[in-house]
Amino acid sequence: MKLIQLLKLKKRKKSVKNKVNIYDDPLHKIEIHEKECAQRYKNIEERLESGSKRFDKLENMIWGVYPFIVISVVLAKFL
């Protein structure tokens, strides 16, 4: 009985060894890596765009403050 079980176990091990795991294939790993990198770069690009919009808004706010600074300096000289 034990001999039969050992033979079955050996057959299972051989069949598992013979199966090719597509996830171990280097080309498949590179393809997965490229997909992940493409998604990361897309996210980075989106974040840069939103950051650029925020900086444009801040720049406009700063330019809006300049006239008040000039006016306050001029008023301080005359008062």
Sequence and secondary structure as in RCSB ss.txt:
>XXXX:A:sequence
MKLIQLLKLKKRKKSVKNKVNIYDDPLHKIEIHEKECAQRYKNIEERLESGSKRFDKLENMIWGVYPFIVISVVL
AKFL
>XXXX:A:secstr
 HHHHHHHHHHHHHHHHHS  GGG HHHHHHHHHHHHHHHHHHHHHHHHHHHHHHHHHHHHHHHHHHHHHHHHHH
HHH 
